[in-house]
Every structure is written in C-alpha cells, then in structure tokens.
Amino acid sequence: MHICFLAPANSIHTVRWVNSLVERNHKLTLLTMHPPAEHKIDSRIQIIVLPFKAPLGYYLNVLKAKKVISELKPDILNTHYASGYGTLSRFLNYKPTLLSVWGSDVYDFPYESPSKRKILIKNLKVADRLASTSQVMKKQTEQFCPKEMKIEVTPFGVDMNRFKPNKDGKNDTKITIGMIKALESKYGPEYLIEGVHLLLNRLKEEYKYEVADQIKLLVVGKGSRLHELQKLVKDYHMEDIVTFTGAVPHTEVPSYLNKIDIYCAPSTLDSESFGVAIVEASASGIPVIVSNVGGLPEVVKDQETGFVVKPKNAKEISEKLYELVMDKEKRERFGEQGRIYTQSLYDWEKNVTVMESIYKDMTS
C-alpha cells in the first residue's frame, strides 16, 4: 500500500509512524512543511518539503501539494493535525483521507476565536474518517464533527523491547523522583518541585532523616521556564538533590527512565490528550503519579499502576510521593502492574497493526 503522510517531519510522533509502516513493507511518502530535525527518518521514505512555511504555507502550498498528490496517487492520505495541516488537507480534498487529531488542535485552537472554530469544523467535515490517540480526545473531537463521522482510537504506544525494566541504572541507596517533559507551564514542573519540597519537610518533621537523605529529583527536558524553576529549587535549598539535564534525544529516554524510581506528570491542561511519557514509564516498570487532566488518567490504573491526583496540587503530589517512598514493595508492585497494563493496551506493534487495519478498511 502507498501511504502518504501530510504531517510535520520534525515530530517524533510522525517519524515513529512512518518508520514503523515502512518496516511493514508499505510505500511511504512524507509531505511536509516542517523539514526533518534530530529524529532519524528511514531512508526508504520519500520526503517532499513544500516551499512555503507555516502558517501561510497551509494556504500557499495548495497548488504544489495538489500537483504532488496527483502525481503520486497514493492509496490513502493520512493528514496529521486537524488545524494547520488539516486546513491544507481540506483544500486538497483527496479521497480517501484519514485525519489524525493531535491535541491542541481540538482542545485549544477552536476556542481561540470563532473563525478558528469554523476552520476546524470545516477541516474535520471534509475528512473521510478521523483518528484520535485517546478516548477522551475522541469525545472532545465529537463536539466539532458531524455525528455520523467515524472516529478511530489509535493509541500512540511504546516499543516494549526498548522501554523495559532495567535495574542497571538504579542506585539502591537513592530514591529518584523524575519527570521527562518540556519545562513549560502546561506540564506543571513547579508543582513537582514544590511536592518534593513538602515531602522532604514531612520526612524531617517525622525524624525520617535517613529516608530524606535518599531523595533525588531528576528533571529531563528544556523549556522557557528553566531559569524560573532553577530559582525555585534554590529558594527551597534543594540544589544538592535536583538535577536538570536539559533536552535529551528520544533514543536516550529509556536509559533516563531507568534511573527513576517514581515518575511524575503534574500537567495542568486538558490538551494533554495522551500520556506517551507515562506509558513509557509504566512500560519501564516505574510507578507513576499523574494529574487528572486530559488523557493522562486513561493510561493509569489508579491505585494499581500509580496515582491520579488533582491538577495544580503540590500537597497531594507530596502525599502520594510519601506513600511510594515509604513503601518499596508498593513501588515495585505498581511498576510490575504498570508493565502488564501497558503491554495489554499500548504495545506499539499492536497499535501499528490497528492503524494498518484502518487503512485497509478505508481502501477496500
């Protein structure tokens, strides 16, 4: 099957999809306005970079994209991102088109102005079928598309062979709490830092100094709030226990996860449509603490693979951290159950098979 992706080539999400599909002997063309970046794209994939950059490119590239598509004649067009690329896809009006929504395109974009809401509705209506990575985002998308529109759930899972428990990176004398995410407000890193601060205060108040001395915080990622977060760490006198690594390549994420004993995702916005980072942590056998926003609770079994807490609530984060820090057996049990849960629902190979079946159904 010849599959054409209309999507950002600089996104790991796009790269993982196209690389996996070409491995299954499909012919892949990637039509993009965002040239490849640090993520390696399989050499068998034809990459066509459109001449005009976003956002004007979503309109100015119509003639070029139509010419390319008419020459390629792919079996199916899979457009990713319903607002930007979805607008270009609407003008192409290629049949059949599967439009995959990503998150901010249905959670944020339609609320920015009445005109943007109309654009999204038009884009969704033209597609032959829609795809969402989570049930909660499917429900959000239903507000803007025709009732008869079919929306497939296509989880963005993990490679269970890459993300797996590995104790080699662990330090048995330390308990490392961590997050791997961009350092931006919507991911709530300040609530994790404050939560660890409250945890340390409680341990010391209860004279559990030996446990307090084991606590470390690992923050992996870059972002606009780095200096502000570093100042917060300094204000809390936590410089000795907190490490900011900066951004790391996705290929190195498994090794960083294997340094972590408890993973936290204190996100604050519902536009967190699917918790890829949480799924990766669970696959690695790590207990997780997540905010009750967007699709994050969907990838956690509360009280079994981790805890779901109220958003923007450092106190509740600290309480759940305390529970896991003080109970190694529970940490290990949650981690083991998380691995099993992820294997059953978010095994990447199974997710790709689901996407393949949708393509086949749409082209039959």
KEFI-429789 format. One record per residue (C-alpha): residue number from 1; residue in three letters; y, x, z. Coordinates in nm, 2 decimals. Last residue first. Layout:
N
[site NUM,"ALA",[Y,X,Z]] ...
END
This chain:
364
[site 364,"SER",[-0.17,-1.11,0.03]] [site 363,"THR",[0.15,-0.92,0.08]] [site 362,"MET",[0.27,-1.07,0.41]] [site 361,"ASP",[-0.08,-1.07,0.56]] [site 360,"LYS",[-0.14,-0.71,0.47]] [site 359,"TYR",[0.20,-0.60,0.62]] [site 358,"ILE",[0.12,-0.79,0.94]] [site 357,"SER",[-0.23,-0.64,0.96]] [site 356,"GLU",[-0.07,-0.29,0.92]] [site 355,"MET",[0.17,-0.36,1.21]] [site 354,"VAL",[-0.12,-0.46,1.43]] [site 353,"THR",[-0.31,-0.15,1.33]] [site 352,"VAL",[0.00,0.06,1.43]] [site 351,"ASN",[-0.01,-0.10,1.77]] [site 350,"LYS",[-0.38,-0.02,1.82]] [site 349,"GLU",[-0.31,0.34,1.73]] [site 348,"TRP",[-0.02,0.34,1.97]] [site 347,"ASP",[-0.22,0.23,2.27]] [site 346,"TYR",[0.02,-0.01,2.44]] [site 345,"LEU",[-0.18,-0.31,2.56]] [site 344,"SER",[-0.52,-0.21,2.71]] [site 343,"GLN",[-0.45,0.16,2.73]] [site 342,"THR",[-0.12,0.09,2.91]] [site 341,"TYR",[-0.29,-0.12,3.17]] [site 340,"ILE",[-0.56,0.15,3.23]] [site 339,"ARG",[-0.30,0.43,3.27]] [site 338,"GLY",[-0.09,0.21,3.50]] [site 337,"GLN",[-0.40,0.14,3.72]] [site 336,"GLU",[-0.46,0.51,3.76]] [site 335,"GLY",[-0.09,0.57,3.85]] [site 334,"PHE",[-0.07,0.28,4.09]] [site 333,"ARG",[-0.38,0.41,4.27]] [site 332,"GLU",[-0.25,0.77,4.28]] [site 331,"ARG",[0.08,0.66,4.43]] [site 330,"LYS",[-0.09,0.43,4.67]] [site 329,"GLU",[-0.32,0.71,4.80]] [site 328,"LYS",[-0.01,0.93,4.84]] [site 327,"ASP",[0.15,0.68,5.07]] [site 326,"MET",[0.48,0.79,5.23]] [site 325,"VAL",[0.65,0.88,4.91]] [site 324,"LEU",[0.54,0.56,4.75]] [site 323,"GLU",[0.67,0.33,5.02]] [site 322,"TYR",[0.99,0.54,5.06]] [site 321,"LEU",[1.05,0.52,4.69]] [site 320,"LYS",[1.02,0.14,4.71]] [site 319,"GLU",[1.28,0.13,4.99]] [site 318,"SER",[1.51,0.37,4.81]] [site 317,"ILE",[1.50,0.16,4.50]] [site 316,"GLU",[1.58,-0.15,4.71]] [site 315,"LYS",[1.89,0.03,4.86]] [site 314,"ALA",[2.00,0.16,4.52]] [site 313,"ASN",[2.03,-0.19,4.38]] [site 312,"LYS",[2.21,-0.20,4.04]] [site 311,"PRO",[1.92,-0.41,3.90]] [site 310,"LYS",[1.68,-0.59,4.13]] [site 309,"VAL",[1.35,-0.41,4.17]] [site 308,"VAL",[1.01,-0.42,3.98]] [site 307,"PHE",[0.75,-0.19,4.14]] [site 306,"GLY",[0.46,0.01,4.01]] [site 305,"THR",[0.12,-0.01,3.84]] [site 304,"GLU",[-0.02,-0.28,4.08]] [site 303,"GLN",[0.26,-0.42,4.30]] [site 302,"ASP",[0.44,-0.54,3.99]] [site 301,"LYS",[0.24,-0.50,3.67]] [site 300,"VAL",[0.48,-0.31,3.45]] [site 299,"VAL",[0.54,-0.32,3.08]] [site 298,"GLU",[0.70,-0.67,3.08]] [site 297,"PRO",[0.92,-0.59,3.37]] [site 296,"LEU",[1.11,-0.35,3.14]] [site 295,"GLY",[1.17,-0.59,2.86]] [site 294,"GLY",[1.52,-0.69,2.95]] [site 293,"VAL",[1.62,-0.63,3.31]] [site 292,"ASN",[1.43,-0.63,3.65]] [site 291,"SER",[1.49,-0.27,3.72]] [site 290,"VAL",[1.19,-0.03,3.71]] [site 289,"ILE",[0.99,0.18,3.96]] [site 288,"VAL",[0.69,0.35,3.82]] [site 287,"PRO",[0.36,0.51,3.94]] [site 286,"ILE",[0.26,0.80,3.71]] [site 285,"GLY",[-0.08,0.82,3.53]] [site 284,"SER",[0.06,0.98,3.21]] [site 283,"ALA",[0.00,0.65,3.03]] [site 282,"SER",[0.22,0.49,3.30]] [site 281,"ALA",[0.50,0.74,3.23]] [site 280,"GLU",[0.48,0.69,2.85]] [site 279,"VAL",[0.49,0.31,2.91]] [site 278,"ILE",[0.80,0.35,3.13]] [site 277,"ALA",[0.97,0.57,2.86]] [site 276,"VAL",[0.89,0.31,2.59]] [site 275,"GLY",[1.04,0.02,2.81]] [site 274,"PHE",[1.12,-0.24,2.55]] [site 273,"SER",[1.44,-0.45,2.51]] [site 272,"GLU",[1.67,-0.25,2.73]] [site 271,"SER",[1.95,-0.47,2.60]] [site 270,"ASP",[1.91,-0.67,2.93]] [site 269,"LEU",[2.14,-0.42,3.10]] [site 268,"THR",[2.13,-0.22,3.42]] [site 267,"SER",[1.85,0.04,3.39]] [site 266,"PRO",[1.71,0.19,3.70]] [site 265,"ALA",[1.40,0.35,3.53]] [site 264,"CYS",[1.22,0.55,3.79]] [site 263,"TYR",[0.91,0.77,3.77]] [site 262,"ILE",[0.72,0.89,4.08]] [site 261,"ASP",[0.51,1.21,4.08]] [site 260,"ILE",[0.69,1.39,3.80]] [site 259,"LYS",[0.60,1.74,3.67]] [site 258,"ASN",[0.35,1.59,3.42]] [site 257,"LEU",[0.63,1.38,3.28]] [site 256,"TYR",[0.81,1.70,3.18]] [site 255,"SER",[0.50,1.82,2.99]] [site 254,"PRO",[0.46,1.49,2.82]] [site 253,"VAL",[0.83,1.49,2.71]] [site 252,"GLU",[0.81,1.82,2.53]] [site 251,"THR",[0.73,1.67,2.18]] [site 250,"HIS",[1.03,1.43,2.23]] [site 249,"PRO",[1.26,1.73,2.23]] [site 248,"VAL",[1.45,1.79,2.55]] [site 247,"ALA",[1.80,1.68,2.64]] [site 246,"GLY",[1.97,1.83,2.95]] [site 245,"THR",[1.76,1.97,3.23]] [site 244,"PHE",[1.95,1.83,3.54]] [site 243,"THR",[1.77,1.94,3.85]] [site 242,"VAL",[1.83,1.79,4.19]] [site 241,"ILE",[1.69,1.93,4.52]] [site 240,"ASP",[1.94,2.21,4.61]] [site 239,"GLU",[2.24,2.02,4.48]] [site 238,"MET",[2.18,1.73,4.71]] [site 237,"HIS",[2.49,1.75,4.93]] [site 236,"TYR",[2.57,1.38,4.86]] [site 235,"ASP",[2.91,1.47,4.72]] [site 234,"LYS",[2.74,1.74,4.51]] [site 233,"VAL",[2.50,1.49,4.36]] [site 232,"LEU",[2.78,1.26,4.28]] [site 231,"LYS",[2.97,1.54,4.12]] [site 230,"GLN",[2.67,1.62,3.90]] [site 229,"LEU",[2.65,1.25,3.81]] [site 228,"GLU",[3.02,1.25,3.70]] [site 227,"HIS",[2.96,1.57,3.50]] [site 226,"LEU",[2.66,1.42,3.32]] [site 225,"ARG",[2.81,1.08,3.25]] [site 224,"SER",[2.86,1.12,2.87]] [site 223,"GLY",[2.49,1.19,2.81]] [site 222,"LYS",[2.20,1.43,2.82]] [site 221,"GLY",[1.84,1.39,2.93]] [site 220,"VAL",[1.59,1.48,3.20]] [site 219,"VAL",[1.68,1.42,3.56]] [site 218,"LEU",[1.43,1.57,3.81]] [site 217,"LEU",[1.48,1.48,4.18]] [site 216,"LYS",[1.29,1.68,4.45]] [site 215,"ILE",[1.15,1.56,4.78]] [site 214,"GLN",[0.92,1.79,4.98]] [site 213,"ASP",[1.18,1.87,5.25]] [site 212,"ALA",[1.21,1.51,5.34]] [site 211,"VAL",[0.84,1.49,5.41]] [site 210,"GLU",[0.86,1.77,5.66]] [site 209,"TYR",[1.17,1.63,5.81]] [site 208,"LYS",[1.01,1.29,5.90]] [site 207,"TYR",[1.24,1.26,6.20]] [site 206,"GLU",[1.28,0.88,6.14]] [site 205,"GLU",[1.66,0.94,6.08]] [site 204,"LYS",[1.56,1.23,5.85]] [site 203,"LEU",[1.33,1.02,5.64]] [site 202,"ARG",[1.59,0.74,5.62]] [site 201,"ASN",[1.87,0.98,5.51]] [site 200,"LEU",[1.64,1.13,5.24]] [site 199,"LEU",[1.56,0.79,5.10]] [site 198,"LEU",[1.93,0.68,5.10]] [site 197,"HIS",[2.01,0.99,4.89]] [site 196,"VAL",[1.72,0.93,4.66]] [site 195,"GLY",[1.85,0.57,4.60]] [site 194,"GLU",[2.20,0.71,4.54]] [site 193,"ILE",[2.07,0.94,4.27]] [site 192,"LEU",[1.86,0.66,4.13]] [site 191,"TYR",[2.15,0.42,4.13]] [site 190,"GLU",[2.37,0.68,3.96]] [site 189,"PRO",[2.12,0.71,3.67]] [site 188,"GLY",[2.18,0.34,3.58]] [site 187,"TYR",[2.04,0.33,3.22]] [site 186,"LYS",[2.33,0.12,3.09]] [site 185,"SER",[2.58,0.37,3.24]] [site 184,"GLU",[2.47,0.66,3.02]] [site 183,"LEU",[2.28,0.98,3.10]] [site 182,"ALA",[2.02,0.93,2.83]] [site 181,"LYS",[1.67,0.89,2.96]] [site 180,"ILE",[1.38,1.08,3.13]] [site 179,"MET",[1.37,0.98,3.50]] [site 178,"GLY",[1.23,1.16,3.80]] [site 177,"ILE",[1.10,1.17,4.16]] [site 176,"THR",[0.92,1.49,4.24]] [site 175,"ILE",[0.71,1.51,4.56]] [site 174,"LYS",[0.67,1.88,4.64]] [site 173,"THR",[0.39,2.09,4.81]] [site 172,"ASP",[0.13,1.99,4.55]] [site 171,"ASN",[0.35,2.12,4.27]] [site 170,"LYS",[0.24,1.94,3.95]] [site 169,"GLY",[0.24,2.08,3.60]] [site 168,"ASP",[-0.13,2.15,3.59]] [site 167,"LYS",[-0.20,1.80,3.72]] [site 166,"ASN",[-0.23,1.65,3.38]] [site 165,"PRO",[-0.25,1.27,3.34]] [site 164,"LYS",[-0.22,1.15,2.98]] [site 163,"PHE",[0.05,1.11,2.72]] [site 162,"ARG",[-0.05,1.31,2.42]] [site 161,"ASN",[-0.40,1.16,2.38]] [site 160,"MET",[-0.28,0.81,2.47]] [site 159,"ASP",[-0.02,0.82,2.19]] [site 158,"VAL",[0.22,0.56,2.31]] [site 157,"GLY",[0.33,0.21,2.24]] [site 156,"PHE",[0.61,0.05,2.04]] [site 155,"PRO",[0.48,-0.31,2.07]] [site 154,"THR",[0.47,-0.53,1.76]] [site 153,"VAL",[0.53,-0.89,1.85]] [site 152,"GLU",[0.56,-1.10,1.54]] [site 151,"ILE",[0.84,-1.35,1.49]] [site 150,"LYS",[0.77,-1.63,1.24]] [site 149,"MET",[1.08,-1.83,1.13]] [site 148,"GLU",[1.03,-2.21,1.16]] [site 147,"LYS",[1.29,-2.24,1.43]] [site 146,"PRO",[1.55,-2.07,1.21]] [site 145,"CYS",[1.70,-1.75,1.36]] [site 144,"PHE",[1.97,-1.68,1.62]] [site 143,"GLN",[1.83,-1.81,1.95]] [site 142,"GLU",[1.48,-1.70,1.86]] [site 141,"THR",[1.59,-1.34,1.88]] [site 140,"GLN",[1.62,-1.36,2.26]] [site 139,"LYS",[1.27,-1.50,2.29]] [site 138,"LYS",[1.13,-1.22,2.07]] [site 137,"MET",[1.33,-0.98,2.29]] [site 136,"VAL",[1.14,-1.10,2.60]] [site 135,"GLN",[0.81,-1.09,2.42]] [site 134,"SER",[0.85,-0.73,2.33]] [site 133,"THR",[0.87,-0.49,2.03]] [site 132,"SER",[1.01,-0.76,1.80]] [site 131,"ALA",[0.92,-0.83,1.43]] [site 130,"LEU",[1.07,-1.08,1.19]] [site 129,"ARG",[0.93,-1.25,0.88]] [site 128,"ASP",[1.05,-1.34,0.53]] [site 127,"ALA",[1.41,-1.21,0.60]] [site 126,"VAL",[1.71,-1.40,0.47]] [site 125,"LYS",[1.75,-1.61,0.79]] [site 124,"LEU",[1.77,-1.30,1.02]] [site 123,"ASN",[2.06,-1.14,0.82]] [site 122,"LYS",[2.25,-1.47,0.80]] [site 121,"ILE",[2.22,-1.53,1.18]] [site 120,"LEU",[2.32,-1.16,1.25]] [site 119,"ILE",[2.63,-1.19,1.03]] [site 118,"LYS",[2.73,-1.52,1.19]] [site 117,"ARG",[2.71,-1.36,1.54]] [site 116,"LYS",[2.92,-1.07,1.41]] [site 115,"SER",[3.19,-1.32,1.29]] [site 114,"PRO",[3.20,-1.50,1.62]] [site 113,"SER",[3.27,-1.17,1.80]] [site 112,"GLU",[3.10,-0.91,2.03]] [site 111,"TYR",[2.83,-1.15,2.14]] [site 110,"PRO",[2.62,-1.13,1.83]] [site 109,"PHE",[2.61,-0.74,1.85]] [site 108,"ASP",[2.49,-0.71,2.22]] [site 107,"TYR",[2.15,-0.86,2.28]] [site 106,"VAL",[2.03,-0.91,1.92]] [site 105,"ASP",[2.13,-0.59,1.75]] [site 104,"SER",[2.13,-0.41,2.09]] [site 103,"GLY",[1.76,-0.45,2.10]] [site 102,"TRP",[1.56,-0.32,1.80]] [site 101,"VAL",[1.49,-0.61,1.56]] [site 100,"SER",[1.23,-0.55,1.28]] [site 99,"LEU",[1.30,-0.73,0.96]] [site 98,"LEU",[0.99,-0.77,0.74]] [site 97,"THR",[1.09,-0.82,0.37]] [site 96,"PRO",[0.87,-0.96,0.10]] [site 95,"LYS",[1.05,-1.00,-0.13]] [site 94,"TYR",[1.38,-0.81,-0.16]] [site 93,"ASN",[1.71,-0.98,-0.08]] [site 92,"LEU",[1.90,-0.66,-0.14]] [site 91,"PHE",[2.22,-0.82,0.00]] [site 90,"ARG",[2.03,-0.92,0.32]] [site 89,"SER",[1.88,-0.57,0.35]] [site 88,"LEU",[2.23,-0.42,0.36]] [site 87,"THR",[2.31,-0.66,0.65]] [site 86,"GLY",[1.98,-0.59,0.83]] [site 85,"TYR",[2.05,-0.22,0.81]] [site 84,"GLY",[2.36,-0.28,1.03]] [site 83,"SER",[2.27,-0.59,1.24]] [site 82,"ALA",[1.90,-0.65,1.23]] [site 81,"TYR",[1.78,-0.30,1.30]] [site 80,"HIS",[1.48,-0.18,1.10]] [site 79,"THR",[1.40,-0.31,0.75]] [site 78,"ASN",[1.04,-0.31,0.64]] [site 77,"LEU",[1.02,-0.36,0.26]] [site 76,"ILE",[0.68,-0.46,0.12]] [site 75,"ASP",[0.47,-0.38,-0.18]] [site 74,"PRO",[0.72,-0.13,-0.30]] [site 73,"LYS",[0.88,-0.17,-0.65]] [site 72,"LEU",[1.02,0.19,-0.65]] [site 71,"GLU",[1.25,0.14,-0.95]] [site 70,"SER",[1.39,-0.20,-0.83]] [site 69,"ILE",[1.42,-0.06,-0.48]] [site 68,"VAL",[1.62,0.24,-0.59]] [site 67,"LYS",[1.86,0.04,-0.81]] [site 66,"LYS",[1.91,-0.22,-0.53]] [site 65,"ALA",[1.99,0.06,-0.28]] [site 64,"LYS",[2.25,0.22,-0.51]] [site 63,"LEU",[2.42,-0.12,-0.58]] [site 62,"VAL",[2.42,-0.22,-0.20]] [site 61,"ASN",[2.53,0.12,-0.07]] [site 60,"LEU",[2.89,0.01,-0.02]] [site 59,"TYR",[2.80,-0.28,0.22]] [site 58,"TYR",[2.59,-0.12,0.49]] [site 57,"GLY",[2.76,0.20,0.39]] [site 56,"LEU",[3.08,0.08,0.55]] [site 55,"PRO",[2.92,0.13,0.89]] [site 54,"ALA",[2.75,0.36,0.81]] [site 53,"LYS",[2.76,0.65,0.56]] [site 52,"PHE",[2.78,0.61,0.19]] [site 51,"PRO",[2.55,0.81,-0.05]] [site 50,"LEU",[2.21,0.67,0.05]] [site 49,"VAL",[1.95,0.93,0.17]] [site 48,"ILE",[1.61,0.89,0.00]] [site 47,"ILE",[1.32,1.03,0.19]] [site 46,"GLN",[0.98,1.03,0.02]] [site 45,"ILE",[0.71,1.07,0.29]] [site 44,"ARG",[0.43,1.32,0.22]] [site 43,"SER",[0.63,1.59,0.40]] [site 42,"ASP",[0.57,1.41,0.73]] [site 41,"ILE",[0.90,1.37,0.92]] [site 40,"LYS",[0.99,1.61,1.20]] [site 39,"HIS",[1.23,1.48,1.46]] [site 38,"GLU",[1.54,1.70,1.50]] [site 37,"ALA",[1.76,1.52,1.25]] [site 36,"PRO",[1.66,1.33,0.94]] [site 35,"PRO",[1.96,1.17,0.75]] [site 34,"HIS",[2.12,0.84,0.87]] [site 33,"MET",[2.20,0.62,0.58]] [site 32,"THR",[1.83,0.57,0.50]] [site 31,"LEU",[1.56,0.47,0.25]] [site 30,"LEU",[1.22,0.60,0.37]] [site 29,"THR",[0.94,0.58,0.12]] [site 28,"LEU",[0.58,0.57,0.23]] [site 27,"LYS",[0.25,0.55,0.04]] [site 26,"HIS",[-0.02,0.44,0.28]] [site 25,"ASN",[-0.31,0.67,0.35]] [site 24,"ARG",[-0.34,0.60,0.72]] [site 23,"GLU",[-0.16,0.92,0.81]] [site 22,"VAL",[0.13,0.78,0.60]] [site 21,"LEU",[0.15,0.49,0.85]] [site 20,"SER",[0.16,0.71,1.15]] [site 19,"ASN",[0.44,0.93,1.01]] [site 18,"VAL",[0.64,0.63,0.91]] [site 17,"TRP",[0.62,0.45,1.24]] [site 16,"ARG",[0.68,0.76,1.46]] [site 15,"VAL",[0.98,0.87,1.25]] [site 14,"THR",[1.14,0.53,1.27]] [site 13,"HIS",[1.12,0.52,1.65]] [site 12,"ILE",[1.22,0.89,1.68]] [site 11,"SER",[1.55,0.80,1.51]] [site 10,"ASN",[1.73,1.03,1.27]] [site 9,"ALA",[1.57,0.86,0.97]] [site 8,"PRO",[1.76,0.54,1.04]] [site 7,"ALA",[1.59,0.25,0.86]] [site 6,"LEU",[1.51,0.08,0.53]] [site 5,"PHE",[1.14,0.16,0.53]] [site 4,"CYS",[0.95,0.11,0.20]] [site 3,"ILE",[0.57,0.05,0.22]] [site 2,"HIS",[0.35,0.12,-0.08]] [site 1,"MET",[0.00,0.00,0.00]] 
END
